[in-house]
């Protein structure tokens, strides 16, 4: 990750710039207007020194008061025009930049919602958050302080130099004599700041990762009394962040005074040579004053260009990361077109093989069938492949070999949204968003009415406890449902699954880690949910699946036994051993 964060990039990478500017198309008229303003600003920038020279030589020197008043009025008007143009230019560049990054962020988030679960298994969440938030924000520099601004600065330099040479080439040579020194200082500054920027980004990434991870796992830190140790780690990471930022501040602190000294020396040389020319009358006072103003105008863009290049460079690096993420093809192939209004719920696995890393198979030659309305239970030790089976049914992962069908149709032929709408999944680890209970159930769907939610909650047995909470269904459960008990979160997940009225219900062990009263409530809800539906249940407690139509015993990704509870006990195999072990635990 560090290597990615410190990549330098190429400021003039035409491929990246071309792709980024595709997002400008909806605002292309405003962008062209912005380019016009930048060019106009570059043209009129040298006008004020030129008018000042004209005022001094043509009116002040000759004592023309009326002409002086007229020129002062023109200078004031020009200053107002420049101020207005600068305001519109700055605001418009920010306006375009903010609209573009909004569009990119929306596109990026939508892209992330289509990625396979396997993509999230191997990609750190912190990195994806950085791409969607920090990198997109940094990308805005391409528009606000990017090529258009650099081109404007360069145009200003060209126009100023042209007028200076036209006015007095000797004074121009004196004025530009220290420019090579400024260019050298600017180049060194640019390279040093680029390096420090990379170090800052790496430090920020490390800091964000540490804080995010440790705040999420703060209960573990406190349980094992590791506060002091983790505090020292944080201090060390924070110190690196401070050092990286101070290095950047140091380079800025050195460069700008150096640039000011070079500018002051240039001005001094100009005053010495130009003053001598005024005294000897081979130049005018107005020309000297104008050249002093030209120097100030000339040095400012050079100082800014170095900073703009570094900022733009970081924007290009962020753009490259974002585009690579957008180009990632690790997406669910939603090419199915089959959209039945109803399904019977017949599920069949035929010779299914599956591996998370394309090498080590976690499921091997899995074949079984579930008839309409039947309940099957998946039993086995941790890592035997139970969760993998239910993940494959909803196409969270793609199988390597074999076939999975629903009502005789391969699940790949179903439109993904239709398939998942027919399957209600309730996992053991319930995830709730920091939002109201109502929004956690409906997930923002407008077609699910409040009345239906309350009806399903009443049917499942969750309505009573929900209405006892402050604000009832509008109660905010906070992050991950931290203010609710495990059992309450489980009941809410039941309501969330059942408001869609699925034909197939998939249940991970839902009665673990709850008290006996809540377990009874959950068990009653499960029985209601399973009635009349095809049900696939992952069971850790064998007592909860004795009534299942079929029990599939898994071990190391393979099916070892299939049968009813009584049949498997009579077989006296793997299931019987599991049953005997749990029975002993209960007696103890």
N, C-alpha and C positions, 0 to 999 in steps of 0.2 A: 504493500500500500504506500509506503514511503516513497518508492520510486515513482509511483504515479503522481503523488502530490508534488514532487519536485521536478517534474518534467518541464523543460524550458519552453519548448514550442518554437514556432517560427512566426514572427509578426506578420509576414507577408505570404502566409500559406494560402495560396489562391483557392485551393479546394475547400478549405474550411470556411474562408470568407464568403465564397460563392454560395455555399450551403446555408450559412447563417443569414445571409442577406435575402434568402428565399422568404424568410419570416417577415421581411420588411415590405413585401409586395402589397399586403392590404393597406399599407400606409405610404405607398410609393409617391403619391402626389406631395404629401407633407415632407417626405425625404428629399425630393427634388427642390422643394422650396427652401429646406434647410441648407442644401448645397449652395443654392443661389445666395442665401444670406451670408454664408461663410465666405464665398468669393467676393461679395459686395463689401463685407467687413474688411477683407484683405486689401481691397482697392482703396477704400476711403481712409484706412488707417494712416497713410503718409500725408493725407490732405491737410491735417492740422499744422504740422511743422511747416509745410509749404506755404500755407496761408499766413502763418506767423512771420515767416521770412518776408513775404510780400507786404505785410502790414508794416514791418519795421523799415524796410528799404523804400517803399513807395509812399508811405503816408507819414509815419513818425519822423523819418529823416527830413522830410520836406515840410513838416508842420501842418499837414492837412488834417484838421480836426474832423471835418465832415467825413472824409474818407476813412479816418480812424474809427469813428463811431460805426460806419457801415461795416468795416471789416470785423469789429468786435461782435456786431450782430450776426454776421455770417459764421464766425467761430462758435458763438453760443448755439446757433441753430444746428451747426454740424455736430457739436458735442451732444445735443439732445437726440439728434438722429442716430449717432453712434450708440448712445445709451439704450435707445429703444430697440435698435437692431440687435445689440448684444443681449438684451433681456429676452427678446423673441427667440434668438438663436439658442440660448442656454435652456430656456423653458421647452422649446420644441424638441431639442435633442434629448432631453430627459423624458419628455412625453412619449416620443417614439421608442426610446429605450425601455421604458416601463411597460408599454403595451406589448412590445416584442417579447420581453422576458416573461410577461404574464402568459402569452400564447405558448411559448416554449415550455414553461413550467406545467401548463395544463396538458400539453401534448406528451410531455415526459411522464407525468403521473398516469395518464391514460395508458401509455405504453407499459408502465410497470404493472398495471392491473391485468394485463394480458399475459404476463410471464408465467412460466411453469413454476410449480412449487419447488422443483429441483433447483431452479435458478436461485431462489431465496435460501435454499439449504447451503449453497456454496458461496453466497455473496454476503459480506457483512452488512447489516442493516445500517450501521453508521455511515458507511460509504454511500449507500443509496440516498440517505437523508442529505448528505453533503452535496451529492449531485443535484438533487431537486431544489435545495435551498441555497447553499453557499455558492456553488459553481454557477448556477443560473444568475444569481445576483452579481457575481464577478463578471459574467458575460456582458452585462449591461454597459461595461466600460468600452466595449467595441463600438457602441453607439454614442455614448455621452462624452468619452474622451478618446475616441478611436480615430479611424482613418480620416474622417471628415474634419476633425479638429486639427490633426497633424497637417493635412493638406492646406487648411486655412492658415496655419502658422507658416508653412513654407511659401504660400502665395504672398503673405505679408512681407516675408523676408525678400522675395524677388522684387516686389514693387518698391520697397524701401531702397534696396540697393540700386535699382534702376534710376530712381529719382535722384539719389545721392550722386551717382556717376554723371548724370545729366547736369546736375547743378554745379559740382566742383569735383573733378576726379582726384585732385591732389588731397583735398580734405577727406575724400572717401578712402584713399589709401591709408591716411593717418588713422582714420576712424576704425578701419578694419585690420590694422596691424596686429592687434592682440587677439583677433578672432581664432587663429590656429591654437593658441594657448587655451582659449575657452572651449574649443572643440575637443581638445585632449582631456581637459578636466571633465567635460560633459560625458565623454565616452567612458572614462574610468568610473564616474559616478553611476552611469547607466549599468555597467557590468556588476559593480559592487551591490547596488540596490537590487538588481535582479536576483543575485545570490541570496541576499538577506530576505527578500520576499519569499523565495522558495523555502528558506529555513523557517520563516514565520508560519507559512502554510502548513509545513510539516508539524511544527509545534502545536498549532491550533488543532490539527487533526488528532494528534496524540492526546491533547487535553480534552477535546470533545469526547473521544472514545472512552477515556478513563472515567470522566464524570458520568457519562451516560450509563456505562456498565456498572459503576459502583453505586450510583443512586438506585438503579433498578435492583441491585442485589444487596442493598443496605442491611436488610434483615439478616443475611448470612454474615456480613461483616460484624454486626453487633452480637449475634449468637455466639460467634467464636472469638469474641473480644479482640478483634483485629483492627480496631479503630486507630490505634497509635501507628501500627505498621502501614496501613493504607494512607494515613495522614502524611507520613514521611514520603511515601511514593508520590503522593499528589504534590507535595512541596517540591520534590525534585523535578517533576514534569513542568510545574508552574515556573520554576526557576529557568528552565530551558526556554520556555515561552517568553519570559522577561528578557533573557539575554538576546534572543533572536530579534525582538522588537527594539531593544536598545541599540543593537548593531545597525538596524535600519535608521533609527533616529540619529545616530552618530554620523552616518554618511550624509544625511540631509543637512545636519548641523555644520558639516565641513564644506559641502559643495556650495551652498547658497552664499555664505560669506566670501568664499573664494571667487565666485562669479561676480559678487558685488565689488570686490577689490579689483578684479580685472576690468570691470566696467568703469570704476572710478579712475583707474590708471589711464584707460582709454580716453575718458572725458578730460583728464588733466592734460594729456598729450594734445588733444584736440583744442583745448582752450589756449595752450601755449602756442601751438602753430597757427591756429586761427586768429588769436589775439594779435600776434605779430603781423598777420596779414591785414587785419583791420587797421592797425597803426600805420602800416606801410601802404595801405589803400589798394591792395590787390585782391582783397575780398571785402565783403560787407558784414556789418554787425548782424543783420537779419539772417544771412547765410550761416554765420557761426551759431546763432541761437537755434536755428532750424536743425543744424547738424547735431547739436547737443540733444535735441528732442528725438532725432532719428536714432541716435545711439541707444537711448532708453527703449525706444520701440523695437530696435533690432535685437537687443540682448534678451529681452523678455521672452520672445518665442523660442530662442535657442535654449534658454533655461527650462522652459515648459516642455519642449520636445523630448528631452531626456526622460522626464517623469512620465510623459504620455506614452512613450515607447514601452516602458516597463509595465505600466498599467494595462496597455493594450496587449502586451505579451501574455500577461496573466489571464486576460480575457480570452485570448486565443487558446491557451492551454485548457481553460475551463470549457470552452466551446468544443474542443477536441474530445474531452471526456464525455460531455453530454451527447455528442453525435455518435460516439462509439456505443454508448448505452442505447441510444435510439436505433442503432444499426444491429444491435444484438438480435439474433434469430432464435433465441431460446424461448420461443413462445408456444403456447398451446395452439395447435393447428385446428382452428374452428372452421373446418370446411364442410361439415355435415349440413344437410338440408332437411333432414327428417324432423318434422315438428308435429307429432300427434297430440291431439287435445287430451286424450287419456291413454294410460297404459295399464296392462294387467298386472305387471310387476313380476314377471317370470325372469329370473336371472340365471345365467349359465356361464361358468368359467370352463374353457376348454384348452388344455395343454398350455397353461399360462406360465411364462418365465419372465422374471423381472429382476433388474439390478439397478441400484441407485447410481453406481459409478461405471456401468457398462462392463464390469469385470466380475465382481463377486455377486453371484445371484442370491437374493434373499427369498425368492420364491422359485420353486423348481417343479415344473410339470403339474401345476395345480388344476384339478378338474373337479367340479361339483355343480349341482343344479338346485335351484330353489324354486319351487312351484308357487303359483299365485296364492298369497295369504299365508304361506308357510313361515315358520320361524326357525332359523338355523343359528347355532352358536359356534363361535370360533374359540377354541381352547388351546392353550400352550404356554410354555415358559416365555419370559421376556426375550424378544429378539427372534421369536419363532416365525414371524411374518403376518401376524393377525392384522395389525394396523395397515400394513402394505396392501392387503386385500381390499379393505374398504377405501383406501386412497385411490386404488386403480379403478374401482367401480365408478367413482365420480370424476375420473380422468384428471386427478391432480397430478398424476404421473402417467407416462405412456409405457405400455408393456413392451418387452423385447420380442417375445414370440408368443404365439397362441392367439386366442380370441375371447373377448367378453361380449356377451349379447344380453340385451333386454328385450323380452318378447320376440326373441329370434332375430333381432336386428343388431348388427355390430354397433357398439356404442360410439364408434368413430363416425358413423353415418347420421347420428343424432346431432341436431344443432346443440351446441354446448349448453346454452342457457336453458333450453327445453329439458335436456337430460337432467341437469342439476336441480331444476324446479320440481322434478318428479321424485327426487331422492332427498329425504330429510336426514341430515347428519347431526348427531349430538356427540360431541367429544368429551372425554373425561376432563381435559384441561379447558375449561370454559373461558373464552376471551370476551370481555365486555369493554366497550369504549367509554371514554369519559364523557358521558351524555346521559340523557334521561332513560328510564326503563323503556318508555314507549319507543324512543328512537333506536334503542338497542334491539328491540324486537322487530320493528319494521325496517330498520336500516335505511330509513328515508324514503321508502316506497310509498308513493301517494295512493296507490290502488289498494292498500291495506287499511281499512277503516279502523278507527279507535274502538268502535263497537265490536268488531270482529276480534280484535286483540283481547278485549276484556272478556269476551265470550270464551275464547280459547283458554285464557288464563284461568277462568272459573272452572272450565272442563278439566284442565290439567291439575288444578288444585293449588295454583300459585296466586290467585287473585286476593285471597284473604291476607296473606302476609304483605303483598304489594300495597294494598290500600291502608295498611297500618303504618306504612312509612310516611314521612313528611312529604306532602304533595303527591302521594300515591304513585300513579304511573308517570308523573312528571318529576319524580325524584331522581336527582343526579347521582349516579353510582360511583363517580370519580374514576380515576384511571384503573383499568383492568377490574373494575367492580370491587375495589378495595374495601368499601363500606358495607359489603354484603358477606354473608357466610357462604361457605362452599355449597351447602345445600340450596340456598336461595339462588345462587348463580346458576346452579344446575337446573332448577325449575324454570328460571327465565330462559335458559337455552332450549328447554322443551317447548315453551310457548313460541320461541323464535322459529323453531323447526316446523311446528304444527300449523302456524298461520297460513302456510303455503299448501296445506292439505296434501302432503306427499303420498305417493302410492307405495314407495319403498322407504322403509325407515332403517337407518343404520345407527347403532348405539355402541359407543365405547362403554366400558364399565362405568356405570353412572351412580353407583351406590357406595363407592369407596370414600373414605375420609369424611363420613357424615355420622351424626348420632342416630340412634335406633329409631327415634320418632320421625326424624327427617327421612331416614331410609325407607320407612314404611310409606311415607307420603310420596316419595320418589318412585317406589315400587308400584304403587297404585297408579301413578301417572304413566309409568312405562306400560303397564298392562292395558290401559286405555289407548295409548298411542299405537300399540302393536295390534290391537284388535282389528281384523279385517285388512291388515296390510302385510305385505311381504317384509319380513324383518330379519336383519343380520345383526347379531349381537356379539360383541367381544366380551368374554366373561373371564374374570379372575376368581370370583367366588362361585364355585360350582353349584352352590345351593340355589342360585338365582336362575339357573338354566335347565333345571331338571324337567321342565315341561316343554322344552324345545322339541320341534318335530325331528330335528336332526342336529347332531353335535359333530363338529369336525375337529379332530385333534391334530394340531400342527407341531412339528419339531424340526428346527433348523431349515425352515422354508419348504418342508415336504409334508404332505398329508399322511399321517400314520394310521389313523382310524376314523371311521365314519359310522354313526349309528345313533340310536336313542340312548338316553341315560341308562336304562335297564340293560339294553343290549351291550353297551360298552362295559358295564360292570360285570356282566356275565362273561364277557370276552377276557376279562382279567389282564388287560394290557396296560398301556401307558395311562389311559384315562382312569382306570381303576386305581393305579398307584397315586395319581394326583388326588383323587377323591379320598383315599385312605390317609394321605398326608394331611389334608385340610381337616378331615374329621378328627385326627389326633390333636391338631392345634386347637380345635374347638373344645375338646375334652380337657386339655391342659389349661 
